[in-house]
Amino acid sequence: MADSYDTQNDRMAEWEDRWQNGRIAFHRDNVNQNLLNNFERLANGRKELNFLVPLCGKTVDMKWLAGKGFEVTGIEGVTKACEEFFSEQDVKCNVSDIPDVPSGKLFKSEDGKIKIYNCDIFSLSSETLGQFDVIWDRGSLVAILAEDRQRYLGLMKSVIKPGGKILLEVVEYDWNERKTKGPPRPFFKHNLEDLYGNWCAIEEVGRYDWLHRDLARFQGQWGLSSLDNVQYFMQVISSTSS
Ligand SMILES: C[S@@+](CC[C@H](N)C(=O)[O-])C[C@H]1O[C@@H](n2cnc3c(N)ncnc32)[C@H](O)[C@@H]1O
C-alpha cells in the first residue's frame, strides 16, 4: 500500500517540511537506551572504531560516541538538522562541498571526530564514505521508502567492514491498520531475515511495548492495536561484495 511519501517526486520534500515545522517527534534529547545497552558488545573493548549513523537527524548519540573517542559519520538530507546538531551540541564545525555531489555539504567538527554528509543518502557511495566497523541504524531503515530499500541495503553492505556490526531498531505493527501511512514502516523478524539473513547473523536483543507509552498517538491517531519497538544486534558473517 502506498504512503504519502511515495507520491513525492523529491524524496526529501516531506522531511524538509517536517524539520521546518518542528514535526520531529522521533528526536530524543537523551542518548538512546538501546545504544547504551549494547555499547560494550559493539565496542568490545576497542577504542579506534568508526561508526556510521545513516539518516542521523540531530541525534545526540553522535556526540556521545565521539566523546568515547570514536569517529562518527552521519548522513542527513536536511540542512537545518545538521546545523541544529552542531549548534545545540555546542560543537564547532567547518562546512565544505562534497566532491561529485552537487549541492551536498560536509559538516565536520573542528576536532575531526564528527562528520555529517548533508545530502540524499543515495548520492553517496563507499568511495566517498569509506568503511565502518559499526552501523547504528535507528529511524533509518524504517524511514527509507520501500522502493529504495534494496539500494539502501546495497549501500550498507558496501560500507561495512568484514565482521562489522549493525545495531538496528525497528517497529512491529500491522501496516493495514495504520490510518495515515508513513515512517516508521514496520519490520518483523522474517522481513529482516529476507533483507539481512544471507550476510548477517541476526539476534533480537530487546523489545518493548510502545503503544501504551502514547496511546493517544499510536492508538488514537495511527489506529494501531499493537506496536512494539524491537532491537537487533547483527554481525556480518559473509562477504558483502555481491
Ligand atoms: C526518523 S528520522 C531519524 C533520525 C535519527 N536517526 C534519530 O534517531 O533521531 C529520519 C531522518 O532521515 C532524514 N532522511 C530521510 N530520507 C533521507 C535521505 N534519502 N537521505 C538523507 N537523509 C534522509 C530525515 O530528514 C530525518 O532527519
The ligand as an ORCA input file, in Angstrom:
! r2SCAN-3c Opt
* xyz 0 1
  C      13.162      9.108     11.510
  S      14.406     10.308     11.384
  C      15.669      9.534     12.372
  C      16.759     10.464     12.807
  C      17.786      9.872     13.748
  N      18.325      8.616     13.278
  C      17.253      9.752     15.153
  O      17.260      8.639     15.689
  O      16.852     10.762     15.725
  C      14.986     10.107      9.700
  C      15.921     11.215      9.240
  O      16.410     10.887      7.950
  C      16.403     12.031      7.108
  N      16.243     11.486      5.748
  C      15.147     10.881      5.238
  N      15.380     10.426      3.991
  C      16.668     10.753      3.701
  C      17.508     10.539      2.563
  N      17.066      9.911      1.462
  N      18.791     10.975      2.621
  C      19.265     11.614      3.733
  N      18.512     11.856      4.826
  C      17.221     11.425      4.822
  C      15.259     12.880      7.619
  O      15.432     14.249      7.344
  C      15.275     12.588      9.113
  O      16.052     13.522      9.814
*
